[in-house]
Amino acid sequence: MADVAITTGAAGSQDGLESPARRALRRLLERKGAIVGLITITLFILLAVFAPLIAPYDPVKTSWALVRKAPAAQHWFGTDDLGRDVLARVIYGARASLSAGAVSVSIALAIGVPLGLLSGYIGGALDALISRITDAMLACPFLILAIALAAFLGPSLANAMIAIGISTTPIFVRLTRGQVMNVKVEEYIEAARSVGDSDLRIALVHILPNILPPRLVQATLSVAAAIIAEAALSFLGLGQQPPYPSWGSMLNAAQRFLTNAPWMAVWPGLAIFLVVLSLNLVGDGLRDALDPRER
């Protein structure tokens, strides 16, 4: 019994000495779904980064002799309606889709977190103004707002990223505001005020680091939503422009040949499915790993 108590005490002491970051990483690595998601996302990122070295063919090179050829040894994923290699286009399409997800969410974070921090910490008329604008944007469905903004800005991948980023911003404003309002009444914030810390220092040093974990989880889930939104915009002709590949534009081209050449739709659709599923698995794993109630 004494040995058990000593072992338990040592383990408890070790857990107490473990840093929050290492503890969160350990919890994340204990979740098999999150690990599978991380591996899948890493593979797609490597495909996107090293696309010129990995892709077997030029993704925009056409060949009338290879129009809609079924998957074979020469073209593993088959060819499309212009004789372009589908595998090469899926690999290069990862660049557009993953870039759209990362850049769009970065825009949303860069705008939404500061606005939410101001709204929640300062309050008053500024809070009312930001909250009403946020409510108005949230009243419009996310994808409809993104389509409207992309149509207004003009069809291009860059404009699609901006449109998706702006459409995602209200989520981060609302989430950040709520967290700030909860944290700013904590005792350690009052202690910081009592020793003369400025409002700027309190907001950036004491409040912001303590509200980052929920932002990280939401950012991961928002990247998945942004990839779907980019695919939808490209499908409608408002995202990546031909001849450059995007998973959404590939699905648009494939819709006319679903019976004769189903592989044109299967591979980009499967890529979207795997990336979005993996990001959601990682987001769920991060949520559990960063939850302070987990032991």
Secondary structure, DSSP 8 states (H G I E B T S, - for coil): -HHHHHHHHHHHHHHHHS-HHHHHHHHHHT-HHHHHHHHHHHHHHHHHHTHHHH-SS-TT---GGGTT--S-SSSTT-B-TTS-BHHHHHHHHHHHHHHHHHHHHHHHHHHHHHHHHHHHHH-HHHHHHHHHHHHHHHHS-HHHHHHHHHHHH-SSHHHHHHHHHHHHHHHHHHHHHHHHHHHTTSHHHHHHHHTT--HHHIIIIIIGGGGHHHHHHHHHHHHHHHHHHHHHHHHTTSSS-TTS--HHHHHHHHGGGTTT-THHHHHHHHHHHHHHHHHHHHHHHHHHHT-TT--
